[in-house]
Amino acid sequence: MANPPIALQANLNNEDDEGFNWSVWRKAVDPAAIVEGAVVVAGTERFWSWVRIRQIDDDGQVHFERLTSTQAAPSIPRAS
């Protein structure tokens, strides 16, 4: 099974003071897809997770929470 494409390059070990993971907006493959509430894949090709974007700071820091596949499923587009 192939991994889904990474939308936001991130080190999933990085956590902010509130316990959310974070990366920077410039590491997004398509920056227009990185908006608050969006469900995307973040991480690397070897270590990735479905995530929900929680906040984007003015300086470009993107805060997100990891989701299980069950939590992410309603937001994942289906191939027709």
PyMOL Python script that loads the backbone (N, CA, C, O; Angstrom):
from pymol import cmd

cmd.read_pdbstr("""\
ATOM      1  N   MET A   1       0.843  -1.184   0.000  1.00  0.00           N
ATOM      2  CA  MET A   1       0.000   0.000   0.000  1.00  0.00           C
ATOM      3  C   MET A   1       0.886   1.245   0.000  1.00  0.00           C
ATOM      4  O   MET A   1       1.825   1.345   0.790  1.00  0.00           O
ATOM      5  N   ALA A   2       0.591   2.170  -0.867  1.00  0.00           N
ATOM      6  CA  ALA A   2       1.380   3.395  -0.979  1.00  0.00           C
ATOM      7  C   ALA A   2       0.964   4.400   0.101  1.00  0.00           C
ATOM      8  O   ALA A   2      -0.205   4.487   0.476  1.00  0.00           O
ATOM      9  N   ASN A   3       1.940   5.144   0.581  1.00  0.00           N
ATOM     10  CA  ASN A   3       1.645   6.202   1.537  1.00  0.00           C
ATOM     11  C   ASN A   3       0.932   7.345   0.832  1.00  0.00           C
ATOM     12  O   ASN A   3       1.152   7.571  -0.358  1.00  0.00           O
ATOM     13  N   PRO A   4       0.076   8.073   1.553  1.00  0.00           N
ATOM     14  CA  PRO A   4      -0.543   9.246   0.943  1.00  0.00           C
ATOM     15  C   PRO A   4       0.510  10.341   0.752  1.00  0.00           C
ATOM     16  O   PRO A   4       1.522  10.353   1.452  1.00  0.00           O
ATOM     17  N   PRO A   5       0.279  11.252  -0.184  1.00  0.00           N
ATOM     18  CA  PRO A   5       1.257  12.330  -0.393  1.00  0.00           C
ATOM     19  C   PRO A   5       1.325  13.266   0.822  1.00  0.00           C
ATOM     20  O   PRO A   5       0.310  13.602   1.433  1.00  0.00           O
ATOM     21  N   ILE A   6       2.533  13.666   1.141  1.00  0.00           N
ATOM     22  CA  ILE A   6       2.758  14.585   2.261  1.00  0.00           C
ATOM     23  C   ILE A   6       2.367  15.996   1.823  1.00  0.00           C
ATOM     24  O   ILE A   6       2.861  16.494   0.811  1.00  0.00           O
ATOM     25  N   ALA A   7       1.487  16.633   2.579  1.00  0.00           N
ATOM     26  CA  ALA A   7       1.069  18.004   2.279  1.00  0.00           C
ATOM     27  C   ALA A   7       1.907  19.031   3.037  1.00  0.00           C
ATOM     28  O   ALA A   7       2.098  20.154   2.573  1.00  0.00           O
ATOM     29  N   LEU A   8       2.408  18.629   4.221  1.00  0.00           N
ATOM     30  CA  LEU A   8       3.192  19.535   5.059  1.00  0.00           C
ATOM     31  C   LEU A   8       4.370  18.766   5.641  1.00  0.00           C
ATOM     32  O   LEU A   8       4.192  17.883   6.480  1.00  0.00           O
ATOM     33  N   GLN A   9       5.576  19.108   5.189  1.00  0.00           N
ATOM     34  CA  GLN A   9       6.784  18.498   5.746  1.00  0.00           C
ATOM     35  C   GLN A   9       6.896  18.917   7.211  1.00  0.00           C
ATOM     36  O   GLN A   9       6.787  20.099   7.537  1.00  0.00           O
ATOM     37  N   ALA A  10       7.115  17.938   8.089  1.00  0.00           N
ATOM     38  CA  ALA A  10       7.162  18.250   9.518  1.00  0.00           C
ATOM     39  C   ALA A  10       7.933  17.178  10.269  1.00  0.00           C
ATOM     40  O   ALA A  10       7.950  16.014   9.868  1.00  0.00           O
ATOM     41  N   ASN A  11       8.563  17.577  11.353  1.00  0.00           N
ATOM     42  CA  ASN A  11       9.141  16.653  12.319  1.00  0.00           C
ATOM     43  C   ASN A  11       8.064  16.439  13.369  1.00  0.00           C
ATOM     44  O   ASN A  11       7.771  17.349  14.144  1.00  0.00           O
ATOM     45  N   LEU A  12       7.473  15.262  13.407  1.00  0.00           N
ATOM     46  CA  LEU A  12       6.352  15.007  14.302  1.00  0.00           C
ATOM     47  C   LEU A  12       6.765  14.887  15.765  1.00  0.00           C
ATOM     48  O   LEU A  12       5.923  14.623  16.624  1.00  0.00           O
ATOM     49  N   ASN A  13       8.040  15.076  16.057  1.00  0.00           N
ATOM     50  CA  ASN A  13       8.496  15.146  17.445  1.00  0.00           C
ATOM     51  C   ASN A  13       8.425  16.574  17.984  1.00  0.00           C
ATOM     52  O   ASN A  13       8.509  16.774  19.196  1.00  0.00           O
ATOM     53  N   ASN A  14       8.273  17.565  17.110  1.00  0.00           N
ATOM     54  CA  ASN A  14       8.201  18.960  17.551  1.00  0.00           C
ATOM     55  C   ASN A  14       6.831  19.245  18.141  1.00  0.00           C
ATOM     56  O   ASN A  14       5.809  19.014  17.494  1.00  0.00           O
ATOM     57  N   GLU A  15       6.810  19.752  19.382  1.00  0.00           N
ATOM     58  CA  GLU A  15       5.568  20.130  20.041  1.00  0.00           C
ATOM     59  C   GLU A  15       5.681  21.548  20.567  1.00  0.00           C
ATOM     60  O   GLU A  15       6.744  21.990  21.003  1.00  0.00           O
ATOM     61  N   ASP A  16       4.543  22.258  20.515  1.00  0.00           N
ATOM     62  CA  ASP A  16       4.506  23.605  21.087  1.00  0.00           C
ATOM     63  C   ASP A  16       4.163  23.515  22.575  1.00  0.00           C
ATOM     64  O   ASP A  16       4.063  22.417  23.121  1.00  0.00           O
ATOM     65  N   ASP A  17       3.984  24.661  23.233  1.00  0.00           N
ATOM     66  CA  ASP A  17       3.717  24.692  24.667  1.00  0.00           C
ATOM     67  C   ASP A  17       2.367  24.085  25.036  1.00  0.00           C
ATOM     68  O   ASP A  17       2.150  23.730  26.194  1.00  0.00           O
ATOM     69  N   GLU A  18       1.460  23.960  24.074  1.00  0.00           N
ATOM     70  CA  GLU A  18       0.137  23.405  24.336  1.00  0.00           C
ATOM     71  C   GLU A  18       0.052  21.911  23.976  1.00  0.00           C
ATOM     72  O   GLU A  18      -1.007  21.298  24.107  1.00  0.00           O
ATOM     73  N   GLY A  19       1.165  21.338  23.528  1.00  0.00           N
ATOM     74  CA  GLY A  19       1.199  19.913  23.209  1.00  0.00           C
ATOM     75  C   GLY A  19       0.828  19.572  21.776  1.00  0.00           C
ATOM     76  O   GLY A  19       0.743  18.396  21.421  1.00  0.00           O
ATOM     77  N   PHE A  20       0.602  20.598  20.937  1.00  0.00           N
ATOM     78  CA  PHE A  20       0.323  20.359  19.525  1.00  0.00           C
ATOM     79  C   PHE A  20       1.641  20.281  18.760  1.00  0.00           C
ATOM     80  O   PHE A  20       2.641  20.883  19.151  1.00  0.00           O
ATOM     81  N   ASN A  21       1.620  19.533  17.672  1.00  0.00           N
ATOM     82  CA  ASN A  21       2.780  19.511  16.788  1.00  0.00           C
ATOM     83  C   ASN A  21       2.819  20.803  15.995  1.00  0.00           C
ATOM     84  O   ASN A  21       1.827  21.527  15.925  1.00  0.00           O
ATOM     85  N   TRP A  22       3.976  21.091  15.395  1.00  0.00           N
ATOM     86  CA  TRP A  22       4.086  22.304  14.584  1.00  0.00           C
ATOM     87  C   TRP A  22       5.103  22.120  13.471  1.00  0.00           C
ATOM     88  O   TRP A  22       5.992  21.271  13.539  1.00  0.00           O
ATOM     89  N   SER A  23       4.943  22.937  12.456  1.00  0.00           N
ATOM     90  CA  SER A  23       5.892  23.046  11.359  1.00  0.00           C
ATOM     91  C   SER A  23       5.824  24.497  10.892  1.00  0.00           C
ATOM     92  O   SER A  23       5.283  25.355  11.590  1.00  0.00           O
ATOM     93  N   VAL A  24       6.364  24.762   9.730  1.00  0.00           N
ATOM     94  CA  VAL A  24       6.277  26.120   9.184  1.00  0.00           C
ATOM     95  C   VAL A  24       5.585  26.071   7.823  1.00  0.00           C
ATOM     96  O   VAL A  24       5.733  25.114   7.062  1.00  0.00           O
ATOM     97  N   TRP A  25       4.837  27.115   7.543  1.00  0.00           N
ATOM     98  CA  TRP A  25       3.993  27.195   6.354  1.00  0.00           C
ATOM     99  C   TRP A  25       4.788  27.034   5.068  1.00  0.00           C
ATOM    100  O   TRP A  25       4.278  26.474   4.099  1.00  0.00           O
ATOM    101  N   ARG A  26       6.015  27.508   5.039  1.00  0.00           N
ATOM    102  CA  ARG A  26       6.830  27.424   3.815  1.00  0.00           C
ATOM    103  C   ARG A  26       7.181  25.980   3.448  1.00  0.00           C
ATOM    104  O   ARG A  26       7.642  25.729   2.334  1.00  0.00           O
ATOM    105  N   LYS A  27       6.972  25.026   4.365  1.00  0.00           N
ATOM    106  CA  LYS A  27       7.246  23.620   4.076  1.00  0.00           C
ATOM    107  C   LYS A  27       6.029  22.896   3.505  1.00  0.00           C
ATOM    108  O   LYS A  27       6.050  21.677   3.330  1.00  0.00           O
ATOM    109  N   ALA A  28       4.977  23.646   3.218  1.00  0.00           N
ATOM    110  CA  ALA A  28       3.775  23.048   2.617  1.00  0.00           C
ATOM    111  C   ALA A  28       3.995  22.841   1.123  1.00  0.00           C
ATOM    112  O   ALA A  28       4.569  23.700   0.454  1.00  0.00           O
ATOM    113  N   VAL A  29       3.541  21.709   0.600  1.00  0.00           N
ATOM    114  CA  VAL A  29       3.615  21.447  -0.835  1.00  0.00           C
ATOM    115  C   VAL A  29       2.711  22.418  -1.578  1.00  0.00           C
ATOM    116  O   VAL A  29       3.105  22.983  -2.599  1.00  0.00           O
ATOM    117  N   ASP A  30       1.491  22.615  -1.067  1.00  0.00           N
ATOM    118  CA  ASP A  30       0.529  23.569  -1.624  1.00  0.00           C
ATOM    119  C   ASP A  30       0.061  24.456  -0.477  1.00  0.00           C
ATOM    120  O   ASP A  30      -0.869  24.085   0.238  1.00  0.00           O
ATOM    121  N   PRO A  31       0.683  25.623  -0.284  1.00  0.00           N
ATOM    122  CA  PRO A  31       0.332  26.469   0.857  1.00  0.00           C
ATOM    123  C   PRO A  31      -1.158  26.823   0.937  1.00  0.00           C
ATOM    124  O   PRO A  31      -1.673  27.064   2.029  1.00  0.00           O
ATOM    125  N   ALA A  32      -1.850  26.857  -0.194  1.00  0.00           N
ATOM    126  CA  ALA A  32      -3.281  27.184  -0.179  1.00  0.00           C
ATOM    127  C   ALA A  32      -4.095  26.107   0.536  1.00  0.00           C
ATOM    128  O   ALA A  32      -5.199  26.384   1.003  1.00  0.00           O
ATOM    129  N   ALA A  33      -3.574  24.891   0.628  1.00  0.00           N
ATOM    130  CA  ALA A  33      -4.282  23.790   1.289  1.00  0.00           C
ATOM    131  C   ALA A  33      -4.106  23.812   2.805  1.00  0.00           C
ATOM    132  O   ALA A  33      -4.823  23.117   3.525  1.00  0.00           O
ATOM    133  N   ILE A  34      -3.161  24.600   3.286  1.00  0.00           N
ATOM    134  CA  ILE A  34      -2.875  24.642   4.724  1.00  0.00           C
ATOM    135  C   ILE A  34      -3.651  25.800   5.334  1.00  0.00           C
ATOM    136  O   ILE A  34      -3.164  26.928   5.417  1.00  0.00           O
ATOM    137  N   VAL A  35      -4.857  25.494   5.754  1.00  0.00           N
ATOM    138  CA  VAL A  35      -5.753  26.473   6.382  1.00  0.00           C
ATOM    139  C   VAL A  35      -6.299  25.868   7.665  1.00  0.00           C
ATOM    140  O   VAL A  35      -6.348  24.647   7.813  1.00  0.00           O
ATOM    141  N   GLU A  36      -6.707  26.720   8.585  1.00  0.00           N
ATOM    142  CA  GLU A  36      -7.243  26.226   9.852  1.00  0.00           C
ATOM    143  C   GLU A  36      -8.431  25.308   9.600  1.00  0.00           C
ATOM    144  O   GLU A  36      -9.335  25.635   8.832  1.00  0.00           O
ATOM    145  N   GLY A  37      -8.413  24.162  10.255  1.00  0.00           N
ATOM    146  CA  GLY A  37      -9.478  23.173  10.115  1.00  0.00           C
ATOM    147  C   GLY A  37      -9.237  22.122   9.050  1.00  0.00           C
ATOM    148  O   GLY A  37      -9.916  21.095   9.035  1.00  0.00           O
ATOM    149  N   ALA A  38      -8.286  22.356   8.161  1.00  0.00           N
ATOM    150  CA  ALA A  38      -8.004  21.389   7.086  1.00  0.00           C
ATOM    151  C   ALA A  38      -7.415  20.110   7.660  1.00  0.00           C
ATOM    152  O   ALA A  38      -6.673  20.145   8.641  1.00  0.00           O
ATOM    153  N   VAL A  39      -7.749  18.983   7.045  1.00  0.00           N
ATOM    154  CA  VAL A  39      -7.163  17.691   7.396  1.00  0.00           C
ATOM    155  C   VAL A  39      -6.229  17.313   6.263  1.00  0.00           C
ATOM    156  O   VAL A  39      -6.654  17.161   5.118  1.00  0.00           O
ATOM    157  N   VAL A  40      -4.941  17.160   6.591  1.00  0.00           N
ATOM    158  CA  VAL A  40      -3.907  16.867   5.595  1.00  0.00           C
ATOM    159  C   VAL A  40      -2.945  15.837   6.178  1.00  0.00           C
ATOM    160  O   VAL A  40      -3.073  15.445   7.338  1.00  0.00           O
ATOM    161  N   VAL A  41      -1.995  15.408   5.378  1.00  0.00           N
ATOM    162  CA  VAL A  41      -0.936  14.512   5.840  1.00  0.00           C
ATOM    163  C   VAL A  41       0.302  15.356   6.123  1.00  0.00           C
ATOM    164  O   VAL A  41       0.747  16.132   5.277  1.00  0.00           O
ATOM    165  N   ALA A  42       0.851  15.194   7.324  1.00  0.00           N
ATOM    166  CA  ALA A  42       2.066  15.909   7.715  1.00  0.00           C
ATOM    167  C   ALA A  42       3.114  14.899   8.148  1.00  0.00           C
ATOM    168  O   ALA A  42       2.786  13.805   8.607  1.00  0.00           O
ATOM    169  N   GLY A  43       4.376  15.273   8.000  1.00  0.00           N
ATOM    170  CA  GLY A  43       5.485  14.434   8.422  1.00  0.00           C
ATOM    171  C   GLY A  43       6.475  14.252   7.302  1.00  0.00           C
ATOM    172  O   GLY A  43       6.766  15.177   6.543  1.00  0.00           O
ATOM    173  N   THR A  44       6.992  13.031   7.212  1.00  0.00           N
ATOM    174  CA  THR A  44       7.946  12.676   6.170  1.00  0.00           C
ATOM    175  C   THR A  44       7.441  11.398   5.498  1.00  0.00           C
ATOM    176  O   THR A  44       6.466  10.799   5.952  1.00  0.00           O
ATOM    177  N   GLU A  45       8.095  10.989   4.431  1.00  0.00           N
ATOM    178  CA  GLU A  45       7.678   9.769   3.749  1.00  0.00           C
ATOM    179  C   GLU A  45       7.760   8.544   4.661  1.00  0.00           C
ATOM    180  O   GLU A  45       7.003   7.590   4.483  1.00  0.00           O
ATOM    181  N   ARG A  46       8.657   8.562   5.621  1.00  0.00           N
ATOM    182  CA  ARG A  46       8.830   7.396   6.512  1.00  0.00           C
ATOM    183  C   ARG A  46       8.018   7.492   7.787  1.00  0.00           C
ATOM    184  O   ARG A  46       7.703   6.464   8.387  1.00  0.00           O
ATOM    185  N   PHE A  47       7.666   8.699   8.223  1.00  0.00           N
ATOM    186  CA  PHE A  47       6.964   8.894   9.493  1.00  0.00           C
ATOM    187  C   PHE A  47       5.959  10.013   9.301  1.00  0.00           C
ATOM    188  O   PHE A  47       6.317  11.190   9.337  1.00  0.00           O
ATOM    189  N   TRP A  48       4.690   9.644   9.097  1.00  0.00           N
ATOM    190  CA  TRP A  48       3.666  10.621   8.768  1.00  0.00           C
ATOM    191  C   TRP A  48       2.398  10.360   9.563  1.00  0.00           C
ATOM    192  O   TRP A  48       2.236   9.305  10.176  1.00  0.00           O
ATOM    193  N   SER A  49       1.511  11.330   9.542  1.00  0.00           N
ATOM    194  CA  SER A  49       0.238  11.205  10.241  1.00  0.00           C
ATOM    195  C   SER A  49      -0.798  12.092   9.564  1.00  0.00           C
ATOM    196  O   SER A  49      -0.465  13.122   8.978  1.00  0.00           O
ATOM    197  N   TRP A  50      -2.056  11.675   9.651  1.00  0.00           N
ATOM    198  CA  TRP A  50      -3.148  12.570   9.305  1.00  0.00           C
ATOM    199  C   TRP A  50      -3.209  13.612  10.408  1.00  0.00           C
ATOM    200  O   TRP A  50      -3.071  13.277  11.585  1.00  0.00           O
ATOM    201  N   VAL A  51      -3.413  14.869  10.043  1.00  0.00           N
ATOM    202  CA  VAL A  51      -3.455  15.945  11.037  1.00  0.00           C
ATOM    203  C   VAL A  51      -4.571  16.926  10.696  1.00  0.00           C
ATOM    204  O   VAL A  51      -5.011  17.027   9.550  1.00  0.00           O
ATOM    205  N   ARG A  52      -5.011  17.643  11.718  1.00  0.00           N
ATOM    206  CA  ARG A  52      -5.944  18.758  11.528  1.00  0.00           C
ATOM    207  C   ARG A  52      -5.200  20.045  11.881  1.00  0.00           C
ATOM    208  O   ARG A  52      -4.630  20.159  12.966  1.00  0.00           O
ATOM    209  N   ILE A  53      -5.206  21.002  10.972  1.00  0.00           N
ATOM    210  CA  ILE A  53      -4.540  22.284  11.205  1.00  0.00           C
ATOM    211  C   ILE A  53      -5.349  23.055  12.242  1.00  0.00           C
ATOM    212  O   ILE A  53      -6.538  23.305  12.048  1.00  0.00           O
ATOM    213  N   ARG A  54      -4.704  23.432  13.340  1.00  0.00           N
ATOM    214  CA  ARG A  54      -5.380  24.140  14.430  1.00  0.00           C
ATOM    215  C   ARG A  54      -5.200  25.653  14.338  1.00  0.00           C
ATOM    216  O   ARG A  54      -6.129  26.417  14.599  1.00  0.00           O
ATOM    217  N   GLN A  55      -3.989  26.075  13.962  1.00  0.00           N
ATOM    218  CA  GLN A  55      -3.697  27.507  13.975  1.00  0.00           C
ATOM    219  C   GLN A  55      -2.511  27.790  13.069  1.00  0.00           C
ATOM    220  O   GLN A  55      -1.586  26.986  12.961  1.00  0.00           O
ATOM    221  N   ILE A  56      -2.553  28.938  12.424  1.00  0.00           N
ATOM    222  CA  ILE A  56      -1.418  29.415  11.635  1.00  0.00           C
ATOM    223  C   ILE A  56      -1.056  30.793  12.170  1.00  0.00           C
ATOM    224  O   ILE A  56      -1.855  31.726  12.089  1.00  0.00           O
ATOM    225  N   ASP A  57       0.139  30.918  12.712  1.00  0.00           N
ATOM    226  CA  ASP A  57       0.587  32.179  13.284  1.00  0.00           C
ATOM    227  C   ASP A  57       1.006  33.157  12.187  1.00  0.00           C
ATOM    228  O   ASP A  57       1.281  32.761  11.054  1.00  0.00           O
ATOM    229  N   ASP A  58       1.049  34.431  12.543  1.00  0.00           N
ATOM    230  CA  ASP A  58       1.469  35.471  11.595  1.00  0.00           C
ATOM    231  C   ASP A  58       2.886  35.238  11.081  1.00  0.00           C
ATOM    232  O   ASP A  58       3.211  35.648   9.966  1.00  0.00           O
ATOM    233  N   ASP A  59       3.737  34.584  11.878  1.00  0.00           N
ATOM    234  CA  ASP A  59       5.119  34.331  11.451  1.00  0.00           C
ATOM    235  C   ASP A  59       5.253  33.057  10.609  1.00  0.00           C
ATOM    236  O   ASP A  59       6.362  32.679  10.229  1.00  0.00           O
ATOM    237  N   GLY A  60       4.109  32.383  10.313  1.00  0.00           N
ATOM    238  CA  GLY A  60       4.128  31.209   9.452  1.00  0.00           C
ATOM    239  C   GLY A  60       4.235  29.878  10.176  1.00  0.00           C
ATOM    240  O   GLY A  60       4.310  28.832   9.532  1.00  0.00           O
ATOM    241  N   GLN A  61       4.242  29.899  11.496  1.00  0.00           N
ATOM    242  CA  GLN A  61       4.266  28.635  12.225  1.00  0.00           C
ATOM    243  C   GLN A  61       2.871  28.009  12.161  1.00  0.00           C
ATOM    244  O   GLN A  61       1.866  28.673  12.418  1.00  0.00           O
ATOM    245  N   VAL A  62       2.829  26.713  11.813  1.00  0.00           N
ATOM    246  CA  VAL A  62       1.573  25.973  11.657  1.00  0.00           C
ATOM    247  C   VAL A  62       1.457  24.974  12.802  1.00  0.00           C
ATOM    248  O   VAL A  62       2.317  24.110  12.972  1.00  0.00           O
ATOM    249  N   HIS A  63       0.390  25.098  13.583  1.00  0.00           N
ATOM    250  CA  HIS A  63       0.145  24.198  14.705  1.00  0.00           C
ATOM    251  C   HIS A  63      -0.923  23.196  14.286  1.00  0.00           C
ATOM    252  O   HIS A  63      -1.922  23.571  13.673  1.00  0.00           O
ATOM    253  N   PHE A  64      -0.715  21.920  14.613  1.00  0.00           N
ATOM    254  CA  PHE A  64      -1.670  20.902  14.208  1.00  0.00           C
ATOM    255  C   PHE A  64      -1.732  19.787  15.234  1.00  0.00           C
ATOM    256  O   PHE A  64      -0.819  19.598  16.038  1.00  0.00           O
ATOM    257  N   GLU A  65      -2.853  19.042  15.182  1.00  0.00           N
ATOM    258  CA  GLU A  65      -3.014  17.880  16.043  1.00  0.00           C
ATOM    259  C   GLU A  65      -3.060  16.635  15.181  1.00  0.00           C
ATOM    260  O   GLU A  65      -3.619  16.650  14.085  1.00  0.00           O
ATOM    261  N   ARG A  66      -2.474  15.567  15.673  1.00  0.00           N
ATOM    262  CA  ARG A  66      -2.497  14.301  14.940  1.00  0.00           C
ATOM    263  C   ARG A  66      -3.865  13.640  15.095  1.00  0.00           C
ATOM    264  O   ARG A  66      -4.514  13.760  16.134  1.00  0.00           O
ATOM    265  N   LEU A  67      -4.287  12.943  14.048  1.00  0.00           N
ATOM    266  CA  LEU A  67      -5.567  12.245  14.030  1.00  0.00           C
ATOM    267  C   LEU A  67      -5.355  10.767  13.725  1.00  0.00           C
ATOM    268  O   LEU A  67      -4.378  10.390  13.078  1.00  0.00           O
ATOM    269  N   THR A  68      -6.261   9.951  14.190  1.00  0.00           N
ATOM    270  CA  THR A  68      -6.267   8.551  13.768  1.00  0.00           C
ATOM    271  C   THR A  68      -6.896   8.506  12.381  1.00  0.00           C
ATOM    272  O   THR A  68      -7.518   9.477  11.950  1.00  0.00           O
ATOM    273  N   SER A  69      -6.741   7.395  11.686  1.00  0.00           N
ATOM    274  CA  SER A  69      -7.364   7.273  10.361  1.00  0.00           C
ATOM    275  C   SER A  69      -8.886   7.342  10.471  1.00  0.00           C
ATOM    276  O   SER A  69      -9.543   7.852   9.563  1.00  0.00           O
ATOM    277  N   THR A  70      -9.451   6.845  11.555  1.00  0.00           N
ATOM    278  CA  THR A  70     -10.898   6.910  11.764  1.00  0.00           C
ATOM    279  C   THR A  70     -11.355   8.359  11.934  1.00  0.00           C
ATOM    280  O   THR A  70     -12.388   8.751  11.390  1.00  0.00           O
ATOM    281  N   GLN A  71     -10.594   9.150  12.683  1.00  0.00           N
ATOM    282  CA  GLN A  71     -10.934  10.561  12.868  1.00  0.00           C
ATOM    283  C   GLN A  71     -10.805  11.341  11.564  1.00  0.00           C
ATOM    284  O   GLN A  71     -11.598  12.243  11.293  1.00  0.00           O
ATOM    285  N   ALA A  72      -9.803  10.993  10.760  1.00  0.00           N
ATOM    286  CA  ALA A  72      -9.548  11.721   9.518  1.00  0.00           C
ATOM    287  C   ALA A  72     -10.495  11.315   8.396  1.00  0.00           C
ATOM    288  O   ALA A  72     -10.756  12.113   7.496  1.00  0.00           O
ATOM    289  N   ALA A  73     -11.013  10.094   8.431  1.00  0.00           N
ATOM    290  CA  ALA A  73     -11.789   9.533   7.317  1.00  0.00           C
ATOM    291  C   ALA A  73     -12.905  10.431   6.790  1.00  0.00           C
ATOM    292  O   ALA A  73     -13.043  10.548   5.572  1.00  0.00           O
ATOM    293  N   PRO A  74     -13.700  11.064   7.632  1.00  0.00           N
ATOM    294  CA  PRO A  74     -14.774  11.899   7.071  1.00  0.00           C
ATOM    295  C   PRO A  74     -14.272  13.093   6.250  1.00  0.00           C
ATOM    296  O   PRO A  74     -15.020  13.646   5.444  1.00  0.00           O
ATOM    297  N   SER A  75     -13.027  13.488   6.448  1.00  0.00           N
ATOM    298  CA  SER A  75     -12.482  14.653   5.745  1.00  0.00           C
ATOM    299  C   SER A  75     -11.608  14.296   4.551  1.00  0.00           C
ATOM    300  O   SER A  75     -11.116  15.184   3.856  1.00  0.00           O
ATOM    301  N   ILE A  76     -11.410  12.999   4.307  1.00  0.00           N
ATOM    302  CA  ILE A  76     -10.542  12.552   3.218  1.00  0.00           C
ATOM    303  C   ILE A  76     -11.352  12.405   1.944  1.00  0.00           C
ATOM    304  O   ILE A  76     -12.338  11.669   1.934  1.00  0.00           O
ATOM    305  N   PRO A  77     -10.970  13.081   0.866  1.00  0.00           N
ATOM    306  CA  PRO A  77     -11.698  12.915  -0.389  1.00  0.00           C
ATOM    307  C   PRO A  77     -11.595  11.472  -0.884  1.00  0.00           C
ATOM    308  O   PRO A  77     -10.543  10.844  -0.766  1.00  0.00           O
ATOM    309  N   ARG A  78     -12.657  10.966  -1.419  1.00  0.00           N
ATOM    310  CA  ARG A  78     -12.693   9.604  -1.946  1.00  0.00           C
ATOM    311  C   ARG A  78     -12.494   9.628  -3.451  1.00  0.00           C
ATOM    312  O   ARG A  78     -13.024  10.498  -4.142  1.00  0.00           O
ATOM    313  N   ALA A  79     -11.734   8.674  -3.952  1.00  0.00           N
ATOM    314  CA  ALA A  79     -11.563   8.536  -5.416  1.00  0.00           C
ATOM    315  C   ALA A  79     -12.862   7.972  -5.987  1.00  0.00           C
ATOM    316  O   ALA A  79     -13.494   7.112  -5.375  1.00  0.00           O
ATOM    317  N   SER A  80     -13.250   8.455  -7.151  1.00  0.00           N
ATOM    318  CA  SER A  80     -14.487   7.947  -7.735  1.00  0.00           C
ATOM    319  C   SER A  80     -14.203   7.053  -8.921  1.00  0.00           C
ATOM    320  O   SER A  80     -15.132   6.534  -9.540  1.00  0.00           O
TER     321      SER A  80
END
""", "prot")
cmd.dss("prot")
cmd.show_as("cartoon", "prot")
cmd.util.cbc("prot")
cmd.orient("prot")
